[in-house]
Amino acid sequence: MLGPLAHTVWKELLVVMRDPASRVMMVAMPLLQLLVFAFAASMEVRNVQVLVVNDDTGYWSREFIARVEAANFIDEVVELHSLDEVKHRIDRRDALLAMHFQADFSRDVVSTKPARVQLILDGRRANTAQVAEAYLQNIAGELQLELVTTETSATPPEVKVRNWFNPNLEYRWFIVPALITILAFLPALSISILSVARDRELGTLDQLVVSPVTPLQIILGKALPAVIAGMIATLLVLALAVYAFRVPFTGSISLLLLSQLIYVFSAAGLGLAVSASCDTQQQALIGMFVLSVPLFVTSGFVSPVANMPQVLQWVSEMNPLMHSMVIIQGCFLKAISFSEAWRNLWPMIATGMVTMSAASLVLRWRIH
C-alpha cells in the first residue's frame, strides 16, 4: 500500500511545485496576508474626528473638551455652532461622533447636580462608534473621580482592572496567532479542492483509476501535499509571529504543531470532499468560496461564537477553524495542557476522518 501511495504523493507534489500559482500560494500569499491583516485588522480606534457644539460658557465644558483633545485616539476636535452642522457632517461621514454641551453644564457640575453631555454617534459604523464611546466614558469617569476627590477630600473607591493573558490588551497578541489558523487553512483548502477536479478536467484521473491504487489511496495521496502546504504556511507565520511581531509564546511547540497537523488534515479533507463532487476546476473554485466564507464567519475570528444564535454555535462545533484558533491562542498566551487542548482536538480528528471517508466514497461512486 505504501508504494502506490508514495508514488501518488510524489506525483501530486510535482504538479504543485511545477505550478507557479501554487508556489506563490504556499509561500508568498501567507506572508502578504499576514502583513496586511496584522497591521490593518486592528480592534483599536484611532484618528477620530470629534464635533463639538458648546452652548456652555463655563470652565468645565472647556476642561472636558481639552481632555478629549489630549486623548491619543483623537485626531481633531472641530467646534461647530449648531446641531444642523453636526447632522450635515455626520451624514457625509466626515466625523464619527459629536458632543453637545448644553448651557447649564458647568453650573450643574459646580452645584453637584448630574451634568449631561449629549453624545451623537454614527450608527453606520456601530463597532467603531461603540469603542470610541467607551473611550469618552473613561475620560468622563476620570474627571468625575477627580471632582469627587476634590469635594470630599477623601480617596474614593477605585476599581483596578487586570486583564489575564494580555495585560495591555495588545490587539496583535490576539490577531496574529489567529492568523496562523486562517493562513494555514487557505493553501490547504485551495490545493486540495482543485486536485481531483483538475485531474478529472484534464483526463489524468482515468490514468489514476486504472493504476494499482484504491480510491482511498488517491484521496490520501492528494491530501498530503495540501497538508504539507498548510504546515509550511504554519511554520512561516509562527516564526514571524514570535520573532517579528514579538507575540509571547508560553505553551508547548509540539502541541501546537500536532494540533496544526490535525487541523490542516481536516481542512484538506473538506477540500477533497468538495473536489470529488466537481467536474471542473471552476466548479471547485466556486465550492471553495461557498465553503470558506461560512467557516470564517463561524470560527470566532470575526465575532465571538458565544454571541451567535444557538444554531450557529452548534455549527461552529463542527468547524475546524474555531477549534484550531482556540488551541493556538491558548498555546501562545495561556500555556494550555494537552488535556485542555483535547476538547478541541477530537472534533478536528472526527472532521478529518469523516471528510476523507466521504471524499473516498464519492470518488469511488463517480468512478464506477
ABEGO torsion letter per residue (X at the ends): XAAAAAAAAAAAAAAAAABAAAAAAAAAAAAAAAAAAAAABBABBBGBBBBBBBABABAAAAAAAAAAAABAABABBBBBABAAAAAAAAAAGABABBBBBBAAAAAAAAAGBBBBBBBBBBAABAAAAAAAAAAAAAAAAAAAAAAAAAAAGBBBBBBBBBBBGBAAGBAAAAAAAAAAAAAAAAAAAAAAAAAAAAAAAAGAAAAAAABBBBAAAAAAAAAAAAAAAAAAAAAAAAAAAAAAAGBBBABBAAAAAAAAAAAAAAAAAAAAAAAAABABAAAAAAAAAAAAAAAAAAAGAABBAAABBAAAAAAAAABAAAAAAAAAAAAAAAGBBAAAAAAAAAAAAAAAAAAAAAAAAAAAAAAX
